[in-house]
Amino acid sequence: MPPRDRIRLAIFLNNFEPGGTERQMTELICRLDRSRFEVHVACLSRRGALHDRVLKAAASVTEYPISTLKSARTAAQALKFARWCRTKNIGVLQTCDFYANVFGLPAGMLAGVKVRIGSRRDVSIPERTPAQRQLQGLAYRCAHRVVTNARAAASKLVEEGVPSQKIELIGNGIDVSRYAVTTAMDGRTVTTVAHLRPGKGIDVLLRAAALLLVRMPELTCRIAGDGTERPGLEKLCAALDISQRVQFLGHTPNVPALLADSGVFAFPSLMEASPNAVIEAMAAGLAIAASNAGGIPEVVSDGRNGLLVPPGDPVALADALSRLLTDPDLCRRLGAAARETIARRFSFDQMVGGFERLYVAELRARAPESLPQPLQSVSAVPAGSRSAQPPHRDGVPHPLDQLESKTLQ
């Protein structure tokens, strides 16, 4: 088969809701080098505010809607996606998040996609069942590599049985220039940004706010984001008698503007890998009090660019926030160090470059004959790349051709 003019890459997303994974992958889709990559996008649902931006950037966006993983319709959709991979001659498949992993990776293997890359962007999700964790582990067996954005998540993968040499660490990206340095260090506003789901620790923040309000009655706590936990959190505010001082802002499209008008930032999550909310707040030069959990201490260094507290401890969180709210000099010092950390370690150039190098290296190792001619002569291969595996031979009947007549409509 003659080399292509570009690598045909498929990126598989659950949907286009503006969560951390979806925003990072949207930036990847938009920023990949189009002289080297033809980028196609697949999804389980087209819903979400990021859809139109992806649609403009991608060569195609194709939906494979499912309602459950255990149904004949899902099997038919997976077979349809595998056929799509064959028709588009996809060379590299990147799946993003749980449902994309368990749906897309086995289908990609069935299709004979030469390079299959899964992802893990969390340490643990409280609502995920043991059966779901086992299912994702099986899906990872269909991947050549699994990308994670934090050492904590990589360690969790190893605990779950994924070989360490199969794991690739690529940090998140951010455009620091979009984040103006905050000047609102007035000691009266605490902000957080989070998807309001179990494990985010917003209840801990509310209990800490109740303690702070005894000392600082003018304090305002702002919570940007939405989710299934919001009704329960609003009831907790009422029970703590702090509803008048807590603002639930819902989905906030202009996070940089919100952060620029914030005093300090709280992040009480119990289970993060590499949280975008923390990275954004640090880019805005905010002083942060965050949980010492998951991958958070990989970004926040206690006393140097923020404060870390034991997870699930409202008293410790209240004390840390009190220190920040009453000491503008400490806020300025920690905020300046925080912004410098993000500018140095979390650029989009670094993130996109990491993915591009991984795609090229894995394709070179497994199917070098399919690389575009200019890339065939490039010798640099990132450390950790595995030895080549025999590519699928054209002309040999493919399992899809035998299964096509059995597709369940």
N, C-alpha and C positions, 0 to 999 in steps of 0.2 A: 504494500500500500504506500503510495507516495506521501511525503510529509505534507501536512496542512500548512496554510499560511498563518494560522493562529491556533492556539490551544483552545479547544472547545470545553468550557467549564460550566458545570451546572451547580448552582447554590440552592439548597433546599431549606426553606423556612416554614415554620408552623403557620405564621400569618404576618401581618404588617402593623400590628399594634405597637405603639412606641415604647416597648420595654427595652431593657439593657441590651439583650442579645440582638433584637431586631434593629436597634439603632446602630450598633457596631457593624452588623452585617450589611445594612443599607449603605453605610459609608464605604465598606469594602467593595460592594457592588459598583458604586459610583466612581471609585478611585482606582480600580484595577487598570493596568496599562492596556488600552485597547489596541495597541500595535502588536501585543503578544497574546491577548486573551479575548475570545468571543464569549461573552457572559450571558448565560441563560439562567432564568430563575424558575424554580418550581415551588409550590406551596400547597398546604392543606386547605387554606382559606385565603381569599383575597381581601378580607376585612382588615381595616386599620388605616390610620392616617398616613403611613409611610408608603402606601401602595403606589400612589401616583408618581412619587419621586423615583421609585424603583422601575416603574413602567417606562419612564423616559430614558433611564440609563441602560436597561437590559435589552439584549437582542430579542428576548421573548419572556413572557411571564405566563405560566401554565398552572392551572389549579387542579388538584386531585382531592376533592372533598370527601371526607369520611366522618362518620358520627361515632364510631367505636372501632377499636383495633380488632375486635372479635366478630367479624361478619363476612359473609360471602362478598358483599359489595366492596369491602376493604381489600380483599384478596384480588378482586377484579381491577380495582383502581391501582393496586401495586403492580399488577401485570401490565396495565396500561402505561404506568410510569416507566417500567422496564423497556417496553416497546418504544416509548418516546426517547429514552436514552440511546437506543440502537438507531432510531431514525435520525436523531440529531448528531449521531457519531460522537457522543460525549466522551472526552478523554479523561476528565477529572470530575468527580462528584464530591461536593462538600455539603454535609448535612449539619444542621444547626439546631440543637436542643432535642429534648427527649422524643417527642412524637416524630420529628423529622428523622432522627436517628433510627428509630425502630421501624419506621415505614420505608425510608429511603435506602438505607444501607443494604438490607437483604435484596431489595429489588435491583439495586445497582449491581450487586454481585451476580444476580440472575442474568442481568443484561450483559455481563462481561465488561463493565466499565473498568478500564485498566488501572485507574487510581481512585480509591474510595477513602474518603477522610471523614471521620465522625468528629463530634465535639463534646466537650463537657465544660460548662460555664457556671457550675454551682458545686458546692461542697455537699450539701444535702438539701432535699426539699421535704419538709415535714409531711405533706399530704401524699407523697409518693409511697405506694404500697410495696411490700417485699416482692410481690409478683412483678410489678413494674420495674423494680431495680434489676431483677433477674433477667427480664426481657431485654432491657437496655444492655446488660452485659453480653447477652447472646448476639445482639445487633453489633456490638463492638467487634465481635469475631469476624464480621463481614467487612471490617475496615482494615486498610493497610496502616493507617495512622489515626490517632485521636488527638485533636488539638484542644488544649486547655489554656486558660488565661491567668492561672495562678498556681503556685507550687502547692498550695493547700488542696486544690482540686486534683492536681497530679498525684499527690500522695493518696487521696481517696480512690483514685482509679487503680493504683497499685494494690491497695487493700482489697479491692473488688476483683482482682485477678488479671488486670490488663498489664501485659509486660511493659516494663519501664522503657525499653527501647522502642516501643510503639507509640510513646507519648511525645508530643511536641508542645512546647510552651511558647505561646505568642501573646504578649500583653495587649491590653486594650489601647485604643487610640483616642486622641482628642485634639481639637484645634484650639490651643490656648488663646489665640488672638481673639476668639469670640467672647472671652470672659474678661470683663472689666474688673479691675481690683476693687473689692468692696470698700466703701468709705463709711458704712453705716454701723460703726462700732460704738453704738450708743448704750449698750448694756441693757437693752429692753426687748430684743427680738431673737428668738431661737427658731431656726428653720430646719426642716428635714424634707427629703424627697424620697419617696418609696412607693413600690407597688404594695398596696395594703392587703397582704396575704399572710398566712401563718408563718412565723419565724422571723418576721421583720422587726419585732421588738417594739412596735409603736406603743403597745400597752405599757412597756417599761418607761418610755419617754413620757407618757401621760402621768404616770405615778411620780416620776422625777419632777415634772412641771408642777404638780400639786405641792410638792415639798418646797420648790423654789418660790412659788407664789406667796407662801407664808412670809418669806424674807423680802420678796420683790413683787409687790402687788401690781406694778405696772407692766410686768412681763407679758409678752405675747408669744404664743407658740404657734407656728405655721406649719401645716402638714400638706405638702403637695403630692398628689397622686391619688389613685382610686383603687378599689378592689373589693373582694368579698368580705374583708374584715371591717370595712368602714362602719356599717350599722352597729356592730358590737363595740367599736371604739368610741362612737358617739354616745352610746349608753354608758360607757365607762366614764367619759367626761362628766356626764350628768351625775353619776354616782359620786364622783370625786368633787363635785361642785366647782368645776373649772371651765364649763362650757363657754362662758363669756370671754375667756382669755385664750381659747384654742380655736384656730381657724382651719377648717378642712377646705382646701383650695381645689380639690379634684385634679383632673389632668391639666397640667400647666405647660402649654407649648413653648413658652419662652423662659426656659429655666435660667439662662444666663442673666436675664433682667431680674428675675426673682432673687438670685444669689447676690447680685450687685447691691440689692436693697436689704440685705440680711446682716444681722449682727454677728451671730455665731451659728455653727452648724452642728447638729446632733445626728448620730447614726448608730442606733442601738441594735442593729440586726444581729441575729444569733447564728447565721449560716451563710455568709457571703463567700464568694471566691474572689473576684476582683470587681468591687462595686463601682459602677459608673457614677453613681450619685456622689460618692466620696471623691472620686477623681475630678468631677466637675466642680465640687465645692472647693477643693484644694486649688484648682486652676483659677478660681475667682479670688484666691488669697484669703479665704475664710479660715479662721481658727476652728478646729474640729474637736469634738469629744465623741469618741466612737468605741464600740465594743472590741475587746481583744479576742476576736473570734475569726475562724476561717482564714481567708486571705487578707483581711483588713490590715494586720500588722506587717504585711509585705509592702504596704503603701504608707501607712501611718506609723511613724516611729515616735514612741512616747517621749514627750518633753522636747523633741527636736522640731517636728512639723505638725504636732497635734497632741492630744491627750487620749490615752487608752484606759478603759475601765473594764472590770469583769463583766462578761455578758449576763444579762438578766438581773442586774443589780441597780434598782432605781436610786438608792441612796448614793452609791458611788457616782452614778451619772449626774445626779443633782449637784454633788460636790464639785465635779469637774466643770460642769457648766457654770456654776457659781464663780469658780476661779476665773474663767474666761470673761464672764459678764462684768466682773468688777475690776478687771486689770487690762485696760486698753493696750498698754505696752506689751504685755504677754501676747495678746491677740495679734498685734502687728508683727511681732517676731515670728510666731508660729505660722501666721498666714503667709508671710514672705517666704519662709522656708518651704511651706507647702506648695506654693506656686512654682518655685524653682525645681522641686522634685518632679512635678508633673511635666514641666517644660522639658526636662532632661530625659525622662524615662517613658513618656506616654504619647508620643506624636503619632499622627496618622501615617506619616511616612514610614516609621518603624513598624507599625502594625501591618500595613499593606505590603511592605517589603518582605516581612516575615512569611506571609501567606504566599506571595508570588514565588519566593525561593523554594518553599516547601512543595508547591505544585510542580515546578519545573524539575526539582531534584527527584521527586517520586516518579514522575513520568519518564525521566531519563533512566532511572533504575529499572523500570518495569516494561517500558515500551519505547525505547529510544528512537526507533524508526518512525514513530508518529510525531516526533517533535518538529516544529517549524525549523527550517534549515539554519537560520541564524542562531537558534538555541542549541543545536546539536554540537556546535563547536565550543560552547561554554563549558569549562571543566569544573568550575567551583560547585561542590556539592556540600550542603550543610552537614555538620556532624550528626550522626545518628541515623542517616539514611540507610535503609536496608538493602540487601542484595536484590538483584533483579529477579522477577518471576517470569515464566514463559508467557508471552502475550497470547491472546486468542487468535487462532489462525483463520483468516478469511477462507471461505469455501467449505469449512467444516460445518455441518448442520448445528445450529444453536438451539439450546433448550427452549428458547422462546418460540421458535418456529414449530416445535412439537406441542407446546402448551397453548398456542394461540387458539386452536379450535376448541379448547376446553374452557375458555374464558367464561366466567359467570356474568351474565348481563344483569 
